[in-house]
């Protein structure tokens, strides 16, 4: 069942939902302790510790389903060469392998 929650909540240990933030970090502190925040902050060229970042990436990666759309869009806009390294993963087949492995167990 899906439940609509209209305010911010904390997910504790992957299964407990808490709306009371007593004893928990503030939303800003919690955000700054995520893997995503660390990755984005490491690519921030501004270096200031605010909510806004100026991101510069040194490479680009996408999964196989997105690849065709990216190439088509790039070609349609006149791009002949990517200005940074571009790698493609094969996660679609990888997901199939994981499913096959789990079924076999």
N, C-alpha and C positions, 0 to 999 in steps of 0.2 A: 504494500500500500504506500502511496505517496502522500506526504503531508506538507502543506505549504507553511513555511515559517517566515513571518514578515519582519523579523528583526535579526540582527547578527547573533550567532551562537558560537560556542566552542565545541569541537568534537574531541572528546577525551578517549584515548586508547582505541580509536576507531569504532566505538559503539555507543558511548555515552554522550548525549547532547545536553549541554548546560547553557542556560541563558543568563544565569547569575555569574558574574565575572569576579566575585570575591576570591582573592588569593591567586588569581590568574593574571598573566601579563595583559597589558593594554592591547588593543587591536594593532597599533603601530609596532609595539614590541614583538607581538606574535608574527606579524608580517615579515619583520626583519630577521626572523629566525627560520625562514623557510628556505628550501633548496633553490627555488625559483628566484627569490630575492637575491641570494648569494650570487647566482649566475648573472642576473641582470646588473647587479651592482659592480661586478668585476668587469663589465663592459661599459661602465659609465665613464665617459670622457670628461665630464664636468668635475667629478670628485666631491661635490658638496653632498652633505648628508640630509637632503630634504626629500620630499615626496616625488619631485620631478627628477628625471634622469635624462641625460643625453647619451643614447646608446650607439655604440659602434661595434659591429660584429666583424670578426676576422675570417669567418667561414659561414656557409649556409648548408643546411641539411633538411631533407624532407623524406617522407615515406613514398613508396612507389605509386600510390594512388594519386598523390598530388603532383608528381613529377611532370606528367603530360601537360597539366594545366599551367604549370610554371613555365615550361618550355614554350608552349603556344603563346602565352601572354608576352613573354620576353621577345619572341620572334615578331609578333604582331606589333609591338611597340618599337621595333627597329634595333633591338639589342642583338649584337652579333657575338659578343663574348661577355661572360659574367665577370664583373669587376672583383670578385673574390672566389675562393675555392668553393665548389658545390659538390656535395656528396649525396648519394641517394641510398636509402636503406631499403631492405626488402621485408618490411615488417608484416605485410599481408601474408606472405608465405610463412614467415616466422610464427605468426599467430596460429596458422593452420597446424604447424608442427607442435606447438604447445598443446592445442586441443587434442591432437592425436596421442601425444604423450600422456595427457591426463586420462583419456579414455582407456588407455592400455593398463593403467594402474589398478 
